Amino acid sequence: MFGTIITLNVGIFLTLISIIYSVLGK
């Protein structure tokens, strides 16, 4: 269960980076 939480946090972190990168890309 702890591993699942880490996986979810990594997924959210990567999603935020992708969104920020897209905004800065414009």
Secondary structure, DSSP 8 states (H G I E B T S, - for coil): -HHHHHHHHHHHHHHHHHHHHHHHH-
